[in-house]
Amino acid sequence: MGAEVWSGFCQPAPPPAAGDRWHLDEVAISIAGRKHWLWRAVDQHGTVLDILVQSRRNAKAAKRLLRKLLKKQGVAPRVMITDKLASYGAAKREIMPSIEHRQHKGLNNHAENSHQPTRRRERIMKRFKSAGQAQRFLSVHDQVANLFRRSSNNNAADHRTFRARAFKTWSEVIGIATTF
């Protein structure tokens, strides 16, 4: 994870692979007075894999999320964990029939907790104005948050190292010189 020095050049390491356990969840958000559903997939480490904003909460919407996840990740998970919504089961049977599916309210806390920053941003921004704006903002926000996410089992020195590495990566992405 991090930069490797090779022949005098600093090569950034590839991003860590997503975990093999996906937690999927949906939450209602209000956009222009209408109810929409924010579908989110998180791996076992708390990294947000993808989000999708849709106006429906049915099997067709769940299939769309699963297809998008498989296309983006390139590999299917070992286990898919969801709440008791039947749409997940219907979509899984059609898209990923060989994947183990666990439906339990208590097991899905990774996905439930990942909605909290979105709720906070939603209140600050006084709601989203359109589904497209919510999709664009949250897609970028979650990827940046993944970059700066702190592992809970690091000591202070490791935290400073990871934080410096995250800021270095961020400055490379936005194209400014680092002062670290």
C-alpha positions as CSV (number, residue, x, y, z in Angstrom):
1,M,0.0,0.0,0.0
2,G,1.9,3.2,-0.6
3,A,4.8,4.2,-2.8
4,E,7.5,1.8,-3.8
5,V,10.9,3.2,-4.7
6,W,12.3,1.5,-7.8
7,S,15.4,2.7,-9.7
8,G,15.1,6.2,-8.2
9,F,11.5,6.6,-9.3
10,C,8.6,6.7,-6.9
11,Q,5.8,4.5,-8.2
12,P,2.4,4.7,-6.5
13,A,1.1,1.3,-5.4
14,P,-2.2,0.1,-6.9
15,P,-5.3,0.8,-4.9
16,P,-6.2,-2.0,-2.5
17,A,-8.6,-4.6,-3.9
18,A,-12.1,-4.6,-2.6
19,G,-13.0,-7.1,0.1
20,D,-14.8,-10.3,-0.7
21,R,-17.8,-9.5,1.5
22,W,-20.2,-6.8,0.2
23,H,-22.7,-5.1,2.4
24,L,-25.7,-3.6,0.5
25,D,-28.2,-1.2,1.8
26,E,-30.6,1.5,0.7
27,V,-31.9,4.6,2.5
28,A,-34.6,7.1,1.6
29,I,-33.6,10.6,0.6
30,S,-35.8,13.5,-0.3
31,I,-35.0,15.3,-3.6
32,A,-37.1,18.2,-4.6
33,G,-39.9,17.0,-2.3
34,R,-39.9,13.5,-3.8
35,K,-38.7,10.3,-2.2
36,H,-35.7,8.7,-3.8
37,W,-33.5,5.7,-2.7
38,L,-29.8,5.9,-2.2
39,W,-28.4,2.4,-2.8
40,R,-24.9,1.8,-1.4
41,A,-22.4,-1.1,-1.4
42,V,-19.6,-1.3,1.2
43,D,-17.0,-3.9,1.6
44,Q,-16.0,-5.5,5.0
45,H,-13.3,-2.8,5.6
46,G,-15.9,0.0,5.3
47,T,-14.7,1.1,1.9
48,V,-17.6,2.4,-0.2
49,L,-17.6,0.4,-3.5
50,D,-20.4,2.3,-5.3
51,I,-23.6,4.2,-4.9
52,L,-26.7,4.6,-7.0
53,V,-29.6,7.1,-6.6
54,Q,-32.9,5.8,-8.0
55,S,-36.6,6.7,-7.6
56,R,-37.6,3.0,-7.0
57,R,-36.9,0.4,-4.4
58,N,-37.7,-2.9,-6.3
59,A,-35.9,-5.8,-7.9
60,K,-35.1,-3.9,-11.1
61,A,-33.3,-1.2,-9.1
62,A,-31.4,-3.9,-7.1
63,K,-30.4,-5.6,-10.4
64,R,-29.1,-2.3,-11.7
65,L,-27.0,-1.8,-8.6
66,L,-25.5,-5.4,-8.8
67,R,-24.7,-5.0,-12.5
68,K,-23.0,-1.7,-11.9
69,L,-21.0,-3.2,-9.0
70,L,-19.9,-6.2,-10.9
71,K,-18.8,-4.0,-13.9
72,K,-16.9,-1.7,-11.7
73,Q,-15.3,-4.3,-9.4
74,G,-14.6,-6.8,-12.1
75,V,-15.0,-9.7,-9.6
76,A,-18.0,-11.1,-7.7
77,P,-18.0,-11.2,-3.9
78,R,-17.8,-14.3,-1.9
79,V,-20.7,-13.2,0.4
80,M,-23.4,-10.6,-0.1
81,I,-25.0,-9.2,3.1
82,T,-28.2,-7.3,3.0
83,D,-31.2,-6.4,5.1
84,K,-34.5,-8.3,4.7
85,L,-35.6,-6.5,1.6
86,A,-36.8,-9.2,-0.9
87,S,-35.5,-7.2,-3.9
88,Y,-32.0,-8.2,-3.1
89,G,-32.8,-11.9,-3.2
90,A,-34.6,-11.6,-6.5
91,A,-31.7,-9.6,-8.1
92,K,-29.1,-12.0,-6.7
93,R,-30.8,-15.1,-8.0
94,E,-30.7,-13.6,-11.5
95,I,-27.4,-11.8,-11.6
96,M,-25.2,-13.8,-9.1
97,P,-26.9,-17.1,-8.4
98,S,-23.8,-18.9,-6.9
99,I,-22.9,-16.2,-4.4
100,E,-23.8,-16.8,-0.7
101,H,-26.4,-14.3,0.5
102,R,-27.0,-13.5,4.1
103,Q,-30.0,-11.5,5.1
104,H,-29.9,-10.2,8.6
105,K,-30.4,-6.7,10.1
106,G,-27.5,-6.9,12.6
107,L,-24.9,-8.1,10.1
108,N,-25.4,-5.1,7.8
109,N,-24.0,-2.4,10.1
110,H,-21.1,-1.5,7.7
111,A,-23.6,-0.3,5.1
112,E,-25.9,1.3,7.7
113,N,-23.0,3.3,9.2
114,S,-21.7,4.5,5.8
115,H,-25.0,6.4,5.3
116,Q,-24.2,8.8,8.2
117,P,-21.8,11.1,6.4
118,T,-24.3,11.4,3.6
119,R,-27.1,12.4,6.0
120,R,-24.8,15.0,7.6
121,R,-23.9,16.5,4.1
122,E,-27.5,16.4,3.1
123,R,-28.6,18.5,6.1
124,I,-25.7,21.0,5.6
125,M,-26.5,21.4,1.9
126,K,-30.3,21.8,2.6
127,R,-31.1,18.7,0.6
128,F,-30.1,17.6,-2.9
129,K,-31.7,19.5,-5.8
130,S,-31.9,16.6,-8.3
131,A,-31.1,12.9,-8.5
132,G,-28.2,13.6,-10.9
133,Q,-26.7,16.1,-8.6
134,A,-26.9,13.7,-5.7
135,Q,-25.4,10.9,-7.8
136,R,-22.5,13.1,-8.9
137,F,-21.8,14.6,-5.5
138,L,-22.0,11.3,-3.6
139,S,-19.9,9.3,-6.1
140,V,-17.0,11.8,-5.8
141,H,-17.5,12.3,-2.0
142,D,-17.3,8.6,-1.3
143,Q,-14.2,8.0,-3.3
144,V,-12.4,10.9,-1.6
145,A,-13.6,9.7,1.8
146,N,-12.2,6.2,1.0
147,L,-8.8,7.8,0.4
148,F,-8.8,9.6,3.8
149,R,-10.6,6.8,5.8
150,R,-8.7,5.9,8.9
151,S,-8.4,2.2,10.0
152,S,-9.5,1.8,13.6
153,N,-6.5,-0.4,14.6
154,N,-3.7,2.0,13.7
155,N,-1.5,3.8,16.2
156,A,-0.7,7.5,15.9
157,A,2.5,7.1,13.9
158,D,0.7,4.8,11.4
159,H,-2.1,7.3,11.2
160,R,0.3,10.1,10.4
161,T,2.0,8.0,7.7
162,F,-1.3,7.0,6.1
163,R,-2.6,10.6,6.3
164,A,0.5,12.0,4.7
165,R,0.2,9.3,1.9
166,A,-3.4,10.2,1.4
167,F,-2.6,13.9,1.1
168,K,0.2,13.1,-1.4
169,T,-2.1,11.0,-3.5
170,W,-4.8,13.8,-3.3
171,S,-2.3,16.4,-4.4
172,E,-1.2,14.2,-7.4
173,V,-4.9,13.8,-8.4
174,I,-5.6,17.5,-8.3
175,G,-2.3,18.5,-9.7
176,I,-0.6,20.6,-7.1
177,A,2.9,20.3,-5.6
178,T,3.0,18.8,-2.1
179,T,4.7,20.6,0.8
180,F,4.9,17.5,3.1
